[in-house]
Amino acid sequence: MAGDNEEDAGRGSRREPLLVKKDVYYENCPGCKVDRAKQLNQESPFKYLLYIWMLTMCATLPITCIFPFLYFMVRDFGVAKTEADIGSYAGYLGSSFMLGRGLTSVAWGIVADRYGRKYIIVIGIIVVVVFNTLFGLSTSFWMAIITRFLLGSLNGSLGTLKAYCTEIFREEHQAKGLATLSSAWGIALVIGPAFGGYLALPAEKYPHLFPKGSFLDKFPYFLPCFVISAFALAVLISCIWLPETLHKHNVSNESKKDAEALENETTEKTVQKNENILLNWPLMSSIIVYCVFSLHDIAYTEVFSLWAVSPLELGGLNFTTDDVGDVLSISGFALLLNQIFLYQPLEKAFGPINLVRIAAALSIPLLQSYPFIAMLSGFALHLVITIASVFLLCFPPMIDTGLFLLQNRAVEQHQRGAANGFAMTAMSIFKAVGPAAGGAILTWSQKRLHASFLPGTHLVFFALNLVELLGLLMMFKPFLAEKKKTESSHNDIPINM
């Protein structure tokens, strides 16, 4: 009898370990449904990885597609007095998106914490469909500035997606989800400019398809914007099946036991909500480092395209938009292969933080070699600049993924939208400075071709490297802090299905 009791006790311990808190799932709560599916491992992560990929591409492609034709668009507007001044005006136009996003990202994050992630993501895609299309129809410099500003200020989806990545996946898949987001961002940094390079000015490139006087001859920069907006519209339709991850509990119809459990949860979260995210140094340190690297990335993306299409006498490569598209397309394909096959083994071998440090350190000498690469010509020039571009575009997603993990693990779910909104605001301010500063420094460098110290484009790439070096130094203690792993508060949410 005693043996039977011991056996039953053993079975009971296997069925339900002692001192383990039971999860209770509230009916009609979307966040609880997602948590239950994660606990039972009912959902394949591949479906959500595909969602994250498509949604990130929608949010990012409009940012980057303009860079190859920005030089020619500003030239056609006729606002620049000299050819060397085009870079400055292009920088202002490139910064308008980030300025708008920087002013509103915190507000979008707070709204996402209150009403849900899905609403903000859907609104962001609608904004892309509308205002990216209008930008392609711009007939003046100020119309282009205003539509880009509204495109950034009314779109809070990218910051919300970072929080969504952490919540939709089981913990073992969170790094993969954030890696997918950062790789999609990196791919968009390449595919966007490739679209802009191949599809801008279609009447000049493909006169047999788009004759003179046609609609696309009157609006030569509409086609790449239209293609991206059409893709965003397709993704918008697919969002019908996108699950919500925010917890919304209605205790009026719940049992007394569930209500008491919710009261305990609310008391715990009230204490947590009193914590100011600005005083959360693991979060703030990772955001500051992320801002520095983001400044470098957006400035490099614009400077590369403007430098590549600049005339030889100004230190550029005299590339056409097609040439830029070729380089970036190859780089994008290499980036995709890197994220699929190399990132995971490298992350396991070095860890996400060390991988950030390695990528940043390797970027510096490679970028400073660009003015020397410009001395080449013909096939050798195209080959070497493509190889260098491949490496410099593979490094940023590695850096971003490690920093995303630090940011989202530094806060609980009820603060995650606001934290990512704050990160997007800070990053957008830095990225608003990036294109303007990069364009201005490029213009200045092209006016000092015969200076004794850092002549010509040596100056602009040296300035980019100073930013990268600053980010690298910040990746070490005592500046960078990592929050110790704790049990997520929403895992203890009482649930009843």
KELUM-389812 format. One line per 2 residues: number of its first residue (from 1); for each residue z negated, x, y negated of C-alpha. Coordinates in pm, 1 decimal, padded with zeros to 6 digits. Layout:
<recs>
NUM = Z:X:Y  ...
</recs>
This chain:
<recs>
1 = 00000.0:00000.0:00000.0  -00094.3:00279.4:-00232.7
3 = 00226.5:00454.1:-00139.8  00423.4:00139.5:-00223.3
5 = 00248.2:00114.9:-00558.8  00327.9:00476.4:-00633.0
7 = 00689.2:00419.2:-00532.4  00713.3:00110.4:-00755.1
9 = 00556.6:00303.6:-01040.8  00807.4:00582.0:-00989.4
11 = 01092.2:00332.8:-00997.7  00947.8:00178.1:-01311.3
13 = 00927.5:00514.1:-01482.5  01288.3:00578.6:-01398.8
15 = 01387.0:00237.3:-01529.8  01186.4:00257.6:-01851.6
17 = 01004.8:00577.8:-01949.8  00656.0:00533.9:-02089.9
19 = 00596.5:00573.9:-02465.3  00966.2:00525.0:-02542.5
21 = 01026.8:00271.9:-02815.9  01268.2:-00007.3:-02720.2
23 = 01562.5:-00072.5:-02944.1  01596.7:-00432.0:-03055.7
25 = 01939.3:-00548.9:-03168.5  01960.5:-00831.3:-03418.5
27 = 02220.5:-01094.2:-03355.3  02500.5:-01121.6:-03615.2
29 = 02417.3:-00776.4:-03757.4  02736.0:-00564.3:-03757.4
31 = 02542.6:-00238.2:-03767.3  02338.4:-00341.1:-03464.5
33 = 02653.5:-00426.8:-03271.7  02789.5:-00080.4:-03342.0
35 = 02458.7:00081.8:-03243.1  02444.4:-00117.3:-02919.2
37 = 02801.9:-00015.7:-02833.1  02710.3:00347.3:-02903.0
39 = 02395.7:00325.0:-02691.1  02588.4:00175.0:-02399.6
41 = 02879.2:00413.7:-02463.7  03118.9:00118.2:-02458.6
43 = 03359.9:00240.8:-02724.9  03612.1:00520.0:-02689.2
45 = 03577.2:00764.9:-02979.9  03954.0:00814.5:-02986.4
47 = 04013.9:00474.4:-03150.1  03775.4:00551.4:-03433.8
49 = 03908.7:00905.3:-03470.0  04251.0:00749.9:-03525.6
51 = 04104.6:00515.3:-03786.8  03932.9:00801.5:-03967.3
53 = 04255.1:01001.1:-03961.1  04468.6:00721.1:-04107.3
55 = 04215.5:00613.8:-04369.3  04161.3:00969.8:-04490.4
57 = 04535.0:01025.2:-04514.7  04564.9:00708.1:-04725.6
59 = 04294.9:00830.4:-04963.3  04428.8:01185.2:-04988.3
61 = 04809.6:01170.6:-04983.4  04834.1:01024.1:-05337.7
63 = 04627.0:01316.0:-05468.5  04854.2:01588.2:-05336.4
65 = 05205.3:01442.2:-05323.1  05263.9:01500.0:-05694.5
67 = 05220.7:01876.6:-05701.6  05575.0:01986.9:-05606.0
69 = 05743.1:01759.8:-05861.8  05469.6:01763.6:-06127.6
71 = 05638.6:02053.0:-06306.9  05969.6:01865.0:-06325.6
73 = 05806.9:01530.6:-06409.1  05626.0:01677.1:-06709.7
75 = 05947.0:01852.7:-06811.7  06135.4:01521.8:-06799.7
77 = 05870.7:01349.5:-07012.9  05948.2:01603.3:-07287.1
79 = 05588.5:01657.2:-07399.3  05583.4:02038.2:-07349.8
81 = 05714.2:02242.6:-07641.4  05804.0:02545.2:-07428.1
83 = 05862.3:02602.6:-07057.5  05541.7:02804.5:-07029.4
85 = 05342.1:02507.4:-07166.6  05446.8:02279.3:-06881.3
87 = 05168.7:02414.9:-06659.8  04901.4:02303.5:-06906.0
89 = 05031.4:01946.2:-06930.2  05073.6:01934.6:-06553.5
91 = 04708.1:02035.8:-06523.5  04596.6:01747.7:-06745.2
93 = 04795.2:01501.0:-06537.9  04662.1:01644.7:-06213.6
95 = 04303.6:01622.4:-06344.2  04320.0:01256.4:-06451.0
97 = 04275.7:01131.0:-06093.8  03965.8:01341.8:-06033.3
99 = 03818.4:01250.3:-06369.4  03845.2:00882.0:-06283.8
101 = 03695.9:00931.8:-05939.5  03412.7:01142.1:-06075.7
103 = 03305.6:00865.7:-06315.3  03276.9:00596.2:-06047.6
105 = 03196.6:00753.4:-05709.3  02818.9:00708.2:-05734.8
107 = 02866.6:00339.7:-05821.2  03099.1:00290.7:-05523.5
109 = 02844.2:00463.5:-05298.1  02564.9:00231.5:-05412.7
111 = 02787.6:-00071.5:-05356.0  02870.9:00058.8:-05007.1
113 = 02498.4:00091.4:-04927.5  02438.2:-00265.1:-05039.0
115 = 02742.3:-00462.5:-04923.7  02898.3:-00250.5:-04651.8
117 = 03134.1:00038.4:-04583.5  03432.7:-00171.2:-04481.4
119 = 03460.0:-00353.6:-04816.5  03482.7:-00028.7:-05010.5
121 = 03734.1:00122.3:-04768.5  03961.0:-00185.0:-04789.5
123 = 03941.1:-00198.6:-05170.7  04032.7:00170.7:-05185.8
125 = 04345.8:00119.6:-04977.7  04454.8:-00176.8:-05193.7
127 = 04416.0:00042.5:-05503.0  04638.3:00308.3:-05341.5
129 = 04908.5:00052.2:-05264.5  04912.4:-00080.9:-05622.3
131 = 04850.7:00213.2:-05853.0  05026.5:00484.5:-05653.6
133 = 05338.8:00267.4:-05668.3  05299.0:00219.6:-06044.0
135 = 05261.2:00595.3:-06092.5  05599.3:00648.6:-05927.8
137 = 05746.6:00409.4:-06185.9  05596.5:00596.4:-06483.1
139 = 05831.7:00633.1:-06777.6  05602.0:00833.7:-07005.1
141 = 05333.6:01098.3:-06984.6  05062.0:00853.4:-07093.0
143 = 05162.7:00590.8:-06837.9  05135.8:00857.1:-06568.4
145 = 04793.1:00965.5:-06697.0  04657.5:00608.1:-06704.1
147 = 04783.2:00508.7:-06357.7  04643.2:00827.4:-06204.9
149 = 04309.8:00769.9:-06377.7  04288.7:00412.8:-06243.8
151 = 04396.2:00530.8:-05899.8  04096.1:00763.6:-05894.3
153 = 03835.1:00544.5:-06065.2  03896.5:00230.8:-05856.9
155 = 03907.7:00409.4:-05521.1  03572.5:00490.9:-05360.0
157 = 03692.0:00506.3:-05000.7  03680.1:00882.0:-04933.4
159 = 03307.3:00923.1:-04998.4  03234.2:00606.7:-04799.8
161 = 03439.1:00742.2:-04508.8  03210.1:01044.1:-04482.4
163 = 02910.2:00814.3:-04435.2  03112.8:00596.7:-04197.4
165 = 03195.7:00898.9:-03978.1  02828.5:00970.1:-03922.4
167 = 02749.6:00607.8:-03835.7  03039.3:00497.4:-03615.9
169 = 03012.0:00783.4:-03364.4  02742.7:00882.5:-03120.1
171 = 02562.6:01198.4:-03228.6  02760.2:01420.2:-02992.7
173 = 03083.8:01298.2:-03153.6  02975.8:01315.4:-03519.0
175 = 03104.0:01669.5:-03567.9  03436.0:01568.7:-03413.6
177 = 03458.7:01269.7:-03649.2  03386.7:01478.3:-03957.7
179 = 03626.6:01747.1:-03832.6  03891.8:01475.6:-03805.5
181 = 03821.6:01369.9:-04164.0  03839.7:01724.6:-04299.4
183 = 04149.3:01805.2:-04093.6  04319.4:01487.5:-04218.1
185 = 04231.4:01598.7:-04569.2  04379.7:01941.0:-04496.6
187 = 04691.9:01790.5:-04341.0  04733.4:01563.5:-04643.1
189 = 04711.2:01871.3:-04867.1  05026.6:01981.3:-04687.6
191 = 05211.6:01663.0:-04593.2  05160.3:01514.2:-04939.9
193 = 05332.7:01802.0:-05119.7  05599.4:01803.1:-04846.5
195 = 05674.2:01435.5:-04918.1  05683.1:01513.4:-05287.2
197 = 05909.1:01813.8:-05234.0  06162.3:01645.8:-05005.4
199 = 06172.1:01296.1:-05156.7  06149.9:01361.2:-05531.6
201 = 06475.4:01366.3:-05730.3  06673.3:01199.8:-05447.6
203 = 06981.1:01134.4:-05663.3  07018.9:01509.4:-05718.3
205 = 06948.5:01608.4:-05356.7  07118.9:01324.2:-05170.5
207 = 07391.0:01190.8:-05405.8  07581.0:01031.9:-05116.0
209 = 07278.7:00808.1:-05046.9  07149.4:00759.1:-05401.2
211 = 07436.7:00770.0:-05651.8  07403.8:00825.7:-06023.6
213 = 07280.0:00522.1:-06208.9  07095.8:00382.5:-05906.2
215 = 06731.2:00272.2:-05915.2  06607.1:00601.5:-05770.3
217 = 06815.5:00793.3:-06024.1  06633.0:00610.3:-06304.3
219 = 06296.9:00662.8:-06132.6  06340.5:01001.2:-05960.9
221 = 05974.9:01035.1:-05855.1  05928.3:00684.7:-05711.8
223 = 06041.7:00746.6:-05353.5  05755.2:00974.8:-05235.4
225 = 05500.9:00740.5:-05398.1  05662.4:00436.4:-05234.7
227 = 05658.3:00594.0:-04887.3  05285.5:00670.9:-04919.0
229 = 05210.3:00321.7:-05052.3  05400.2:00164.8:-04761.4
231 = 05195.2:00371.7:-04516.4  04876.4:00260.2:-04692.9
233 = 04985.3:-00103.6:-04662.7  05028.3:-00065.3:-04286.1
235 = 04683.2:00094.0:-04257.9  04537.9:-00187.5:-04468.9
237 = 04658.9:-00443.1:-04214.7  04502.2:-00244.9:-03930.0
239 = 04163.5:-00259.8:-04108.1  04125.1:-00617.4:-03981.1
241 = 03979.8:-00459.9:-03664.7  03765.8:-00199.8:-03843.9
243 = 03394.6:-00258.0:-03759.3  03119.1:-00255.7:-04019.5
245 = 02832.6:-00008.0:-03962.1  02581.1:-00118.1:-04226.7
247 = 02277.8:-00306.0:-04093.0  02237.3:-00661.1:-04228.6
249 = 01935.0:-00839.9:-04080.6  01863.6:-01207.6:-04129.6
251 = 01513.5:-01267.9:-03994.0  01496.8:-01639.2:-04074.1
253 = 01635.5:-01723.6:-03731.1  01461.5:-01447.1:-03540.7
255 = 01149.5:-01460.4:-03330.9  00810.4:-01370.2:-03471.4
257 = 00816.3:-01049.6:-03272.8  01147.4:-00946.5:-03426.8
259 = 01023.5:-01036.4:-03775.7  00717.4:-00817.0:-03730.6
261 = 00939.7:-00533.7:-03608.8  01163.2:-00572.9:-03912.8
263 = 00857.5:-00570.0:-04139.9  00751.5:-00236.7:-03990.8
265 = 01104.1:-00104.7:-04038.7  01115.2:-00227.4:-04399.6
267 = 00780.8:-00063.3:-04476.9  00907.1:00266.8:-04336.9
269 = 01231.0:00249.5:-04533.7  01051.2:00154.5:-04854.0
271 = 00874.1:00489.5:-04835.6  01205.3:00662.4:-04764.3
273 = 01383.2:00486.3:-05051.4  01129.3:00628.1:-05291.9
275 = 01266.6:00971.1:-05207.6  01501.4:01088.6:-05480.1
277 = 01821.3:01234.6:-05336.6  01834.4:01470.0:-05635.6
279 = 01514.7:01630.6:-05501.6  01658.4:01665.1:-05151.0
281 = 01749.8:02034.5:-05164.9  01926.7:02051.1:-04825.8
283 = 02156.4:01776.9:-04957.0  02196.9:01913.4:-05308.7
285 = 02258.1:02273.4:-05202.5  02534.6:02167.9:-04962.2
287 = 02689.8:01946.0:-05232.1  02693.0:02229.4:-05485.5
289 = 02860.8:02465.6:-05238.3  03108.5:02190.0:-05147.2
291 = 03192.0:02144.0:-05516.5  03264.5:02513.3:-05561.3
293 = 03499.0:02527.6:-05261.8  03663.9:02199.8:-05367.6
295 = 03733.1:02344.4:-05711.7  03903.3:02638.3:-05545.5
297 = 04104.6:02422.6:-05302.9  04251.0:02181.8:-05558.9
299 = 04323.8:02461.7:-05807.2  04497.6:02663.3:-05535.5
301 = 04702.1:02361.7:-05421.8  04835.3:02301.0:-05770.0
303 = 04875.2:02667.8:-05868.4  05069.9:02746.8:-05551.5
305 = 05326.7:02472.1:-05612.3  05362.6:02550.2:-05984.1
307 = 05381.3:02925.4:-05918.8  05635.5:02881.5:-05639.3
309 = 05880.6:02682.0:-05855.5  05831.3:02901.7:-06164.6
311 = 06119.3:03134.2:-06263.8  06126.6:03492.6:-06143.1
313 = 06093.0:03625.2:-06496.5  05754.0:03450.4:-06523.1
315 = 05628.1:03600.2:-06197.5  05711.8:03295.5:-05982.9
317 = 05920.7:03263.3:-05667.5  06197.4:03046.8:-05818.0
319 = 06166.5:02807.1:-05521.4  06319.8:02460.6:-05521.4
321 = 06109.8:02156.7:-05428.5  06276.5:02172.6:-05085.4
323 = 06163.6:02533.1:-05042.1  05805.6:02432.8:-05124.8
325 = 05837.2:02142.7:-04881.9  05954.3:02378.6:-04605.0
327 = 05659.3:02614.5:-04652.3  05405.3:02334.8:-04665.9
329 = 05553.9:02145.0:-04370.9  05524.7:02449.4:-04145.8
331 = 05172.9:02509.1:-04277.5  05082.1:02147.8:-04205.9
333 = 05203.4:02168.2:-03847.3  05004.2:02488.1:-03796.3
335 = 04697.6:02322.9:-03949.3  04730.2:02031.8:-03706.8
337 = 04748.1:02268.7:-03409.5  04450.9:02462.0:-03542.7
339 = 04233.4:02151.7:-03572.6  04333.3:02021.9:-03228.1
341 = 04314.0:02341.7:-03023.4  04122.3:02611.5:-03214.5
343 = 03855.1:02450.4:-03432.0  03628.6:02325.7:-03152.9
345 = 03617.9:02660.6:-02963.5  03561.8:02848.0:-03289.8
347 = 03287.4:02607.3:-03396.9  03111.0:02647.9:-03062.3
349 = 03143.9:03026.0:-03073.2  03027.7:03084.7:-03431.8
351 = 02857.9:02761.3:-03539.9  02977.6:02550.1:-03836.2
353 = 02793.2:02751.4:-04102.9  02909.6:03093.6:-03985.5
355 = 03261.7:02957.6:-03951.8  03251.2:02856.5:-04319.2
357 = 03145.1:03207.9:-04415.1  03418.8:03370.7:-04207.8
359 = 03692.4:03143.2:-04345.7  03582.5:03202.7:-04706.0
361 = 03564.0:03580.6:-04658.8  03913.2:03603.2:-04506.1
363 = 04064.7:03391.2:-04783.4  03986.9:03639.2:-05059.5
365 = 04207.8:03939.3:-04966.7  04484.4:03709.5:-04844.8
367 = 04505.3:03520.1:-05171.8  04501.3:03835.5:-05382.4
369 = 04809.5:03955.6:-05196.1  05025.9:03673.6:-05337.1
371 = 05155.0:03863.4:-05645.9  05266.8:04144.8:-05413.4
373 = 05438.0:03898.1:-05179.3  05637.6:03778.4:-05482.8
375 = 05804.3:04121.1:-05492.9  05985.3:04040.6:-05167.9
377 = 06309.5:03847.3:-05152.7  06526.4:03651.2:-04914.3
379 = 06409.1:03581.0:-04559.6  06119.6:03827.6:-04582.0
381 = 05975.4:03638.7:-04880.8  05996.6:03301.5:-04706.7
383 = 05847.7:03437.7:-04384.3  05551.5:03619.7:-04540.2
385 = 05461.1:03342.5:-04787.1  05473.5:03087.4:-04504.5
387 = 05239.2:03293.6:-04286.9  04997.1:03340.1:-04576.6
389 = 05014.2:02968.5:-04658.0  04935.3:02878.4:-04296.0
391 = 04610.2:03075.3:-04303.1  04502.5:02960.8:-04649.4
393 = 04554.6:02595.2:-04558.1  04375.8:02623.3:-04221.7
395 = 04056.4:02760.1:-04376.5  03953.4:02467.7:-04607.3
397 = 03909.7:02207.2:-04326.6  03680.9:02450.0:-04142.9
399 = 03473.9:02489.8:-04458.3  03461.5:02117.5:-04537.0
401 = 03358.3:02011.7:-04185.6  03050.7:02233.5:-04182.4
403 = 02944.1:02111.8:-04526.3  03002.0:01744.3:-04435.9
405 = 02767.9:01783.3:-04140.0  02497.4:01931.7:-04361.3
407 = 02530.7:01655.2:-04621.3  02523.2:01357.0:-04386.5
409 = 02239.1:01488.3:-04173.7  02026.0:01553.2:-04482.7
411 = 01980.6:01176.9:-04551.2  01918.1:00854.5:-04359.3
413 = 02164.5:00565.6:-04339.7  02020.1:00363.7:-04629.4
415 = 02090.1:00658.4:-04864.8  02406.1:00788.1:-04702.9
417 = 02652.1:00591.2:-04914.8  02478.7:00690.3:-05238.0
419 = 02452.2:01053.1:-05123.3  02821.8:01071.3:-05038.8
421 = 02902.6:00890.1:-05362.5  02706.0:01150.3:-05554.6
423 = 02885.2:01425.0:-05362.2  03220.9:01267.0:-05447.5
425 = 03125.2:01238.3:-05814.9  03017.4:01600.1:-05837.9
427 = 03318.2:01718.4:-05636.8  03558.3:01505.9:-05844.1
429 = 03425.8:01654.2:-06167.4  03489.2:02000.2:-06028.9
431 = 03831.8:01893.3:-05904.6  03910.7:01745.0:-06243.1
433 = 03842.7:02087.9:-06391.0  04046.2:02261.3:-06117.6
435 = 04402.0:02150.5:-06199.2  04349.3:02173.5:-06575.1
437 = 04191.3:02517.9:-06551.7  04441.5:02637.1:-06291.4
439 = 04736.8:02519.3:-06499.1  04596.2:02673.0:-06816.3
441 = 04522.4:03008.2:-06650.7  04866.7:03010.7:-06488.5
443 = 05027.2:02947.6:-06829.7  04815.3:03225.7:-06984.2
445 = 04898.3:03466.3:-06702.6  05271.0:03401.9:-06744.6
447 = 05242.0:03496.6:-07111.2  05081.0:03836.0:-07036.6
449 = 05327.4:03981.2:-06788.1  05289.8:04335.3:-06920.9
451 = 04911.4:04348.6:-06968.2  04737.2:04665.5:-06850.1
453 = 04464.4:04475.6:-06660.9  04560.4:04203.4:-06409.2
455 = 04911.9:04154.0:-06543.9  05097.2:03827.4:-06488.8
457 = 04999.5:03615.6:-06190.2  04749.5:03876.6:-06067.7
459 = 04514.3:03711.3:-06317.1  04536.2:03354.2:-06184.3
461 = 04482.8:03457.5:-05821.1  04195.1:03683.1:-05922.7
463 = 04033.6:03385.9:-06098.9  04072.6:03173.5:-05784.2
465 = 03910.2:03447.9:-05580.1  03609.0:03462.6:-05810.6
467 = 03545.7:03095.4:-05734.5  03585.8:03154.9:-05360.1
469 = 03347.5:03451.6:-05373.4  03086.3:03240.8:-05553.0
471 = 03109.1:02976.3:-05281.0  03075.1:03241.5:-05011.2
473 = 02759.0:03387.9:-05168.6  02607.3:03038.6:-05190.7
475 = 02646.5:02994.0:-04815.2  02346.6:03219.8:-04753.5
477 = 01972.9:03170.7:-04793.1  01776.7:03119.2:-05005.6
479 = 02035.9:02901.7:-05181.9  02166.6:02702.9:-04885.1
481 = 01908.4:02497.7:-04697.5  01951.1:02291.6:-04380.7
483 = 01736.0:01988.7:-04304.9  01552.0:01996.9:-03976.8
485 = 01679.6:01747.4:-03723.5  01476.2:01426.3:-03717.7
487 = 01514.0:01097.0:-03539.3  01733.3:00866.8:-03743.1
489 = 01545.6:00568.8:-03873.7  01806.7:00314.6:-03774.6
491 = 01782.1:00418.3:-03410.2  01437.9:00253.0:-03406.5
493 = 01571.6:-00072.8:-03546.4  01451.7:-00365.1:-03333.7
495 = 01743.5:-00534.3:-03166.3  01782.2:-00864.0:-02987.1
497 = 02116.7:-00986.0:-02862.1
</recs>
